[in-house]
Amino acid sequence: MFLEIKDLKVSYKTVNGKSTVLNNFALNLDKGDSISIVGESGSGKSTLGGAITRLLPPSGEESGEIVLDGKDLLKLSEDEMTLIRGTEIFMIFQNPLNSLNPVKTVGYQLIEAAKIKAERDKSDATEEHLNNVIIQALKSVRLPDPEQIIKRFPHELSGGQVQRVVISMALILRPKLLIADEPTTALDVTIQAQVINLLKEMNRDYGMSIIFITHDLSLAYVISNKIMVMYAGTIMEFNGSDLLVKNPRHPYTIALLKSVPTDYKTNSKLYYLKGAPPSFFNLPRGCRFHTRCEKVFGKCEVEEPPLISIGGDYKVRCWLFE
Ligand SMILES: Nc1ncnc2c1ncn2[C@@H]1O[C@H](COP(=O)(O)OP(=O)(O)OP(=O)(O)O)[C@@H](O)[C@H]1O
């Protein structure tokens, strides 16, 4: 197994006390897998990314096991973890400026990434070669005028441009695991499609494993071979992308799928799921989703369902499948 997460617990200290966002969380990923984590805002998707990279904010604390290629990341020192970030794992943040140093030019930072990669591969590290590598990477993410872009500082670029610079950095570093947290939110739809295709190529051509974090099930379907649906910090359904979309089991997954607009020609009203996800300080008894569920029945209000197997590793957390 390439990535094995077991018994992961993540809490945040807040002024109202401690809130536990992930509890008993588990996830397995094979090499070359591309998995999407899908859920509404606040379901704990970014928290998972932060926990894997050990880049949670200071108020966050985590425990459990996150074993990547045989190493338990939660047991590594900060120095060892720094080495792993950028080479074995790379995270593209929702806010791309978080990934770049504001006082260094884009070119300087990309050259640093290219140097790390050349050292790791013991390949050509001449200035001319490194320069070619970064220009090529910027062209791959369809950034016009790469020679100009490399002279600028991150704040001199638009949000979409910065995001593409960060993606080009991932392209240069070719980590074993790429965690992309809503990487296309700041991009126009046309560029969004190009970036998604690029991520798919990275997965297919270099066998890079990808954890793609999104609230958009249709994007998840396009990019990943597996989808995990999260609600209020728990896994509600996990299945191969095709099966999850064509034969969704959990009422939450069904509601998410119904909310995806499919017919632009008719003026039909868009479906939306009523209500809002619960607060982590006041989780409902029983199934966390029961207050919004169309299929709710007695047991759902009293006991939280376990993850029930629907074949192999695939699971659903719903009493309907007991
Ligand atoms: N620094 C923090 N301090 C306290 N609570 C936090 C912190 N960061 C996140 N949380 C809480 O953790 C929960 C999960 O947040 P998280 O950002 O992981 O969700 P998400 O699914 O990624 O949402 P979004 O799609 O809006 O980014 C939320 O209730 C949020 O308020």
The ligand as a MOL file (V3000), in Angstrom:
LIG
                    3D

  0  0  0     0  0            999 V3000
M  V30 BEGIN CTAB
M  V30 COUNTS 31 33 0 0 0
M  V30 BEGIN ATOM
M  V30 1 N -7.7390 26.8660 12.1320 0
M  V30 2 C -8.9220 26.3680 12.5210 0
M  V30 3 N -9.3580 26.5450 13.7810 0
M  V30 4 C -10.5350 26.0300 14.1900 0
M  V30 5 N -11.3660 25.3220 13.3960 0
M  V30 6 C -10.9810 25.1240 12.1340 0
M  V30 7 C -9.7420 25.6200 11.6120 0
M  V30 8 N -9.6400 25.2550 10.3190 0
M  V30 9 C -10.7540 24.5470 10.0400 0
M  V30 10 N -11.5540 24.4780 11.1160 0
M  V30 11 C -12.8670 23.8100 11.1870 0
M  V30 12 O -12.7660 22.4940 10.7220 0
M  V30 13 C -13.9350 22.1410 9.9820 0
M  V30 14 C -13.5140 21.5870 8.6380 0
M  V30 15 O -12.8910 22.6140 7.8870 0
M  V30 16 P -12.1460 22.3120 6.5220 0
M  V30 17 O -11.5320 23.6010 6.0650 0
M  V30 18 O -11.2830 21.1490 6.6800 0
M  V30 19 O -13.3790 21.9230 5.5860 0
M  V30 20 P -13.4790 21.8690 4.0090 0
M  V30 21 O -14.3500 20.7230 3.7120 0
M  V30 22 O -12.1240 21.8760 3.4120 0
M  V30 23 O -14.2140 23.2150 3.6660 0
M  V30 24 P -14.0240 24.2190 2.4110 0
M  V30 25 O -14.5530 23.4700 1.2180 0
M  V30 26 O -14.8630 25.3980 2.7870 0
M  V30 27 O -12.5770 24.5140 2.3370 0
M  V30 28 C -14.7840 23.4030 9.8930 0
M  V30 29 O -15.8180 23.2950 10.8550 0
M  V30 30 C -13.8470 24.5100 10.2600 0
M  V30 31 O -14.5130 25.5250 10.9340 0
M  V30 END ATOM
M  V30 BEGIN BOND
M  V30 1 1 1 2
M  V30 2 1 2 3
M  V30 3 2 2 7
M  V30 4 2 3 4
M  V30 5 1 4 5
M  V30 6 2 5 6
M  V30 7 1 6 7
M  V30 8 1 6 10
M  V30 9 1 7 8
M  V30 10 2 8 9
M  V30 11 1 9 10
M  V30 12 1 10 11
M  V30 13 1 11 12
M  V30 14 1 11 30
M  V30 15 1 12 13
M  V30 16 1 13 14
M  V30 17 1 13 28
M  V30 18 1 14 15
M  V30 19 1 15 16
M  V30 20 2 16 17
M  V30 21 1 16 18
M  V30 22 1 16 19
M  V30 23 1 19 20
M  V30 24 2 20 21
M  V30 25 1 20 22
M  V30 26 1 20 23
M  V30 27 1 23 24
M  V30 28 2 24 25
M  V30 29 1 24 26
M  V30 30 1 24 27
M  V30 31 1 28 29
M  V30 32 1 28 30
M  V30 33 1 30 31
M  V30 END BOND
M  V30 END CTAB
M  END
